[in-house]
């Protein structure tokens, strides 16, 4: 199985119209896609200018395994079939831009984790350098070089988390078969660093940076705790018989806990109230389930994988309606804007053979991605940046985030773990605005 597009369609716009379709478990699934034409989107807080040309194609069905030449996406895009319309590359508003005008590599060495920090011109990125173990800051625009902002050296860091505005970092490492998590306040008047509870298996920070959530394995499953940002005053809010879980704290009043995904195995996602501990099923059970909610809890982006096939959908929580996107990707490759109806995704245009998502998580298969934008409220999806036509080497994008002003996407390249930024607004559009 490969995750890859057939022929890339440049600067096309898709309008989504949900219809009802039965699923294998008698669940109702909403699929999409009616078609239409010329659109310009201006997104609030910096905006996004999106151009597209009129085209017509047939509504896609659920992606089936065995697409020709191992092409995982060809069933969605038509894969060069007779019904497909290819839009000329002149429709791409970026076509005459130098490659480095919008896409920049911020580091040449691997980073263990990073966070975005508010400020002018997109703000800054703070990251923990894997080799040196130090925390650095660099403008998200890449205008200047990195500056070291922490005197604490944390060697052998496996991964790092940053709070919402990067006022603190959490370095995670393994020593003597014990998983350690170091709380690292950042700033001039920062409090001392200290170690949190040992053997934390999943971790998330609250949007207001005052709390953390973490999971601990037990003999019978897992327990989840909310604590102050320094780990003090922990309070149990969640329990489960499952041990392989992930955690994400996107909306202030909702922690999303999801079973780790594997193709063909049913996964489930829960929404947990961090104050009361009230728990409800969010999505599932669905095979190979991956989930990422918007920052206000209005929408949930999710993907499923089974039988060498996959799909990526977005659900409106108020109505329970789901819409099938025109691509298949992993939510880790996506970021919700602060304008929550809009999200951005890195979408594979080619990929290695493998069992997805397992092979990708294990690092034995990689993808090469383009960047898409989707406006759920207006039912529009646009190929925003076609890396396959640029002079960059293929990028397997991971851990995508967005700056608070919605002007830049920041992400790591999965294989080398280097840090990159992408300007959502083309430079000439930003100048004109």
N, C-alpha and C positions, 0 to 999 in steps of 0.2 A: 504494500500500500504506500502511495505517495500522497502528500498534500501539495498540490500544485495546480495552477491554472493552465488552461490551454493557451489560446492566443490572448494576449493582454488587450483589454479594451481601454482606451485612453480617454480620460475626462468624460466619462459617461455618467448620467444621472438616472437613478432608479426611483420610481414612486412605488410605495408599498401599499397593497390593499389586502388585508387579511381575509382568508376564507377558512371555513371549518373543514377538518379532515380527521377521520378516526385514526387512532394509533393502535399498535399491537396489543396494548393493555387496556383497550377501550377508553383510553384517555382522549380528550379532545385536544388536538394540536392545531394551531393556527399557522398557516403558511401564507406566503406573500407573493406579491409582485405583479402589479399592473405596470404600465410603462408610460413615460412621457419625456418631455423636452426641455427646452432652454431654461436654466434656473440660475439665479444668483442669490447666494445665501450671505447675509451679513450677520455674524454671530456677535452677541453682546460682549462687552469687556474686551475689546480689542478686535473682535470680529474675524470672520473668515470669508474671503472672496472665492466662491466656487463657480466655475463655468462649465457648462456641458453642452453637448449637441444632441439633437433629436435622433432617437433610434427606436427600433422595434424588435422584439424577440418574444419567444413563447414563455409563459410562466414556468419556472422550474418546479419539478417535483422533488421529493426527498432524494438526497444523493444516494445512489446505489453503488455497491462495490463493483470492482472489475471494469471501471471506466477505461476507455481505450488507452493503450500505452501506459497503463498504470497511473493515468492522470486523475487525481482525486477531485479536482475542481471542474473538469470539462463538462460534467453533467449539469453544473450550475450555469456556466458561461456559454455553453454550446460547443466549446472545444474546437472551433473551426468548422462547425457544421453549416449546412446551407442556410439556416434561419438566422445566423449570427451576422450582425452588422458591425464592422470594424470602423471606429471613428479615427480619422487621421490624427497623427501626433501633433499637428498644428493646433488641435483643440486643447492641448495641454498648456495652461498659462505659464508653466515653468520652463518651457522648451528652450528659450533663449537665455536662460539664466546660467551663470557659472555654477558648477555643482556645489561649490563651497559657499554659495550665497545663502543657502537655506539649511544644509546638512553639514554639521561640523563634528569632528571627533575632539572631545574635550580632554581626554587622557590617552596616553600611550601605554600605560600599565593597567593591570587588572584592579578593579575596585570590588570590595566585599559587599558594598551597599551604598545607597545614596539617598538624599532627600532634597527637595526644592525649597528655596527660601524667598519670601516676597521681596520685591524691590523694583526699581525702575528698569525699563528695558528687559522685562522678563525675570529680573531678580538674579539669584545665584543658585548654584548647586553645591551642596556639601557632600563629601564622600569620604569613605574610609579606604585608604590605599591598602590593598591586600599585602603587598610586599613589605612596606615600611611599617604598617600598623598605625599610621598617623591619620588624623582627620584634616582634610583640605577644603578650601572653598575656591570656586571659580565662577565668573559671570556666565550665565547660561548662554549668552551670545558668543562666548569664546573670545571676547575682545581682549582679555589679558590672561596672563598665566595664573596657575593655581597658587594660593597662599596657604601655608600651614596655620591652622587655628587651634590646635590642641598639642600640648606637650606630653600627653599620655601616649605611650607606645604600646600597641596591643598585637604582639606577634602571633602568627598562626590563626588569625581570625578567619573563620569559615564563611560567615555571613554577618551583615550589619543591617539594622533597622534605624530609621530616623523618624522623629516625631513630625507632626504635620507641617510645621514651619522650620524644622531642622534645628530647634533650640536644644535638642538632646539627641544622643545616639545610643544604640544598644548593640554592643559587639558580642558575637556568639562564637565560641570556640570549644574544642574538645580536649580535655586534659585528663589523663589517667582514666579514660572511659567515662568521664563525667562531662555532660554538656553544661557549660558555664555561660551565663549571660551577664555582661558588665554594663551597668548604667553609667553613661558618660555625659554629664551636663556640659554644654558648650556656651561660651560667653565669658565676659570679663569677670562678672560676679558669680560664676558658676559654683555650685556646691560640690563637695568631693565625690569622686567616682566610688561606686560600690557594686558588689556582686548581688544579683537577685537569687531567687530560689534555684537550686540546681536541677538539671535534667528537665528543663522546659522544652517541650516538643513542638509547640506552636505558639506564636507570639504576635501581638498587634497593639498599636497605640491608638488612643482615642483622638478624634478630630480636634478637641480643645487642648490636647497635650497634657492634661492633668491626670489621666489614668492610663493604665496598661491592662491588657487581658492576656492570660497565658493558660496553656493546657499542660497538665501533668498526666502521665500514664499511671494506671493502677493495675492490680492483678485482674480486676474485673472490667476494665475499660479506661475511661478518661474522666478527669475532673477539670473544670474551668473556673478561673478566679479573676476577679477584678481587683486591682490594687492601685495605690497611689503610684505616680510615675517612678518613684524611687524604690518601689516594691513593698512599701510599708502598708499595713492594715489590709491584708488580702481578705477577700470575701468570696466564698464559693457561689457561683451563679449558674453552673451548668454541670451536668453529668451525663455520661453516655456509656453504653456497652462497647462502643467502637474505640479503637486505639489509633488508627491511621486517619488523622483529621488535620484540616487546615483552618486558619482563622483570619478574618478580615474585618476591621472596624472602619467602615466607610461612613455610614450615617451616624449622627450623634447618639441616637437611641436604639441602634441595632448593631449587634455583632453577628456576622455571618460565619457559621461553622459548617464546613463541608467535608465529607469523606474524601480521601485521596482517590484520584481518578485512575482507572485502568480500563482499557477497551473491553467492552462487553460485560463488565461487572457493574451492577446497579449501584449508583451513588445517590446520596441524599444530602440536602442542605437545610440547615436550621437557622432561624432568626432568633437571637437571644436578646432580651432587654437587659442592658448592663446594670440597671438600677434594681429591678424587681426579680430578675432571673427568669421571668416568664419566657417560655420557649414554644415556638410553633414551627411546623414544617414549612419551609420556604419553597423548595422545589424537590421533586423526586417521588419515588425512586426512578432514576433514568440511567441508562448505561453510559459509563465513561464521563460522568458529570463534572463540569468545571463551571465556576460561578464567580461573577464580580458585579456587585451592586453599585448604583450611582451614589454620589455623596449625600443626597437627601433622601435616599430610600425609595424614590419614586419608580425607578426602573431597575431591572436585573438583567444583566447580560450573561448568557450561559451557552455552553457547548456540550454536545453529547457525541460519543464515539462507540460504534458497534458494527460488527460484520464488515470490516474494512470500509466503513462509511462514516460520515460525520456531518454535523450541522451546527450552525451558530445562530442563536435566536436572542431576541430582546423582549422582555415581558414588562408590561405596565402593571404595577402591583395593585393599583386601585381597582382595575377591571379584571385582572387576571389574563388579559389578552396577550398572546405572544405573536411576534412577527419574525419570520425567517429572513435572515440577512442574505445578500447575494454572494456570500463567501463563507469559508470555514477557517477558523483560527482558534487560538487559545486565549482566554480572557487575560492571561498574564501579558499578552501582547497588546492590550487595549488600555485606554485611559478615558474616564468620564470627565468632561469639562465641568466647571462650576455651574454652567448653564446645563443642567443635567439632561435635557433631551438630546444633547449632542455628545457623541463619543468618537474616539479615534482608535484605529486598529492597524497593527502591522499584519498584513495578510500574505501568506506564502504564494509566490508565483511559480516556485519550483521547490522540490524537497527530495531528500533521500528516501530510499525504500525503508519501511519500518512498520512497526505496530504502534499507531498513534492513539493516545498521547504518550504512551509508555516510553517508546524509543526516544522521543524528544526530551523527556524529563531525565532519562538515563544518560543522555549525551551521546548516544550511539547513532543518532540521525539528526540532521539539521535542516533548516529551511532557508530560503532566500525570499525576502519580504518586500512588498510595496506598502504604501501608507494610504489608508482609506479614512474618510469621514462619513459619519451617519447622523442624520437629524431624525430622531424617532418621531417627534411631534408632527413634522411636515412630511414624513415618509420619503426621505431622500437619502440616497447613498452615492458617494462620489469617490472615484479614484483620485486621491489628492496629489500623490507624488509617485511616479513610476520609476523606481530604482533600477528596474531591468534595462532602462534606456539611458542610464547615467554612467559615468566613468568611475563609479565606485565598485569595489569588490562586493559580492553579495553579503547582505547583512541579515543575520538571524537575530531578530530583535526580541528582547526579554525585558520584563519589569518596566513597562512603559508608565510614565507619569506625566502630568501636565502642570505648568506653572500656574500660580493663582490667578494671573491676569489672562489666562487662556491663549497666550501668544506663542508658547514653545512646548514641544514634547521633548522629554528627556528619557533616555533608555540606555540599557547595556546591550552590547553585542555578546551573544550567549557564549560563543566559543572562547574568545579572548578576554571577555569580561571588561572590555574598555567602555568608556562613557561617551555618549553622543547626545547632541541636541539637534532639533529640527524646528525651524521657524514656520509656524502655521500660516502666517500671512506672507505672501511673496514680498520681497523688499520694495518693489515699485508700487505695490498696492498699499503698503504701509506708508510710503512717502506721499502717495496721492490722498490718503485719508488724513 
